[in-house]
């Protein structure tokens, strides 16, 4: 199957109408993808919960989510990342929590939706998620010019199926 075989609109505008970005776009595309590359101004593990069905499809395809984001994380995600990398017992317990959730629920998408923070750490460990963090030269955002600050907001995404890349803003 190619991306062109997925029933998608030629354009999407999340700011108008009844468009549901997760169900109308991300889920069907992620379910068929083997790689999802995204540049975003910030990241929250709640995105995994929202797009759990699509993320589960990406994992079933042995795919990878590669993310470049700013250092702006939710407090919960920042604390989890810190503990995940600094405390082996914490990370092992978090991974076990996610694996137990999956065994009990029997459905990867439901497990991701319910335990998205643990799912994020499991995905990191298993190689399904790669995150690179961009940190500005100064942590004081008040000292960053508006032109520089804009660099953190626009989003760019690439989806890939086997031997096929789709860059949504160029391929209607």
C-alpha positions, -999 to +999 in steps of 0.1 A: +000+000+000+012+035-007+002+067+011-018+077-020-041+047-013-051+061+021-083+081+019-069+115+029-079+151+020-057+172-002-053+198+025-059+200+063-065+230+085-068+222+122-080+257+129-113+255+110-143+231+106-147+197+121-112+184+112-099+159+138-061+159+132-056+126+151-083+105+137-086+120+102-048+123+095-022+110+120-038+077+128-043+064+093-009+076+081+010+064+112-006+030+110+010+025+076+043+041+083+077+026+092+092+060+101+078+093+114+103+122+116+090+153+133+105+187+143+084+204+169+087+234+193+077+212+223+068+177+231+044+160+256+040+123+261+003+130+260+007+131+222+014+093+224-019+088+243-038+109+218-024+091+188-020+057+205-037+037+177-014+052+150+017+049+172+008+012+178+006+007+141+041+023+136+055-001+163+037-031+146+055-021+114+088-021+134+089+016+127+106+045+145+094+079+157+123+104+154+117+137+171+137+169+173+121+193+199+130+222+221+138+218+257+103+227+266+088+196+282+059+192+306+071+190+342+060+154+344+078+144+312+110+163+322+110+146+357+104+112+341+132+117+315+156+127+343+147+098+365+147+074+335+183+082+326+196+086+361+179+058+381+181+023+367+156+010+392+131+037+383+135+030+346+131-008+351+099-003+372+085+021+346+092-004+318+077-032+339+046-011+345+041-006+308+047-043+300+022-053+328-004-029+313+001-045+279-003-080+294-035-070+312-051-051+284-038-072+255-038-042+232-008-021+225-028+010+215-048+009+248-016+004+268+000+034+252-031+055+258-033+045+294+004+045+303+018+071+279+047+082+301+058+046+306+052+038+269+075+067+260+103+052+281+096+017+267+097+030+232+131+047+239+145+015+253+132-007+225+144+018+198+110+028+186+115+064+197+145+087+193+145+122+207+170+150+201+166+181+222+175+216+209+185+240+237+189+277+229+222+294+237+204+313+264+177+297+286+161+332+292+135+333+265+131+370+271+166+375+257+158+356+224+146+378+196+112+372+181+128+360+149+149+334+168+119+324+189+099+316+158+124+288+150+109+267+178+073+268+167+068+257+131+064+219+127+078+197+100+070+161+095+080+132+072+062+099+071+078+069+055+065+035+042+089+009+028+108+027+000+083+056+000+086+090+017+058+115+020+063+151+029+027+163+034+031+199+026+046+191-008+025+161-019-012+171-019 
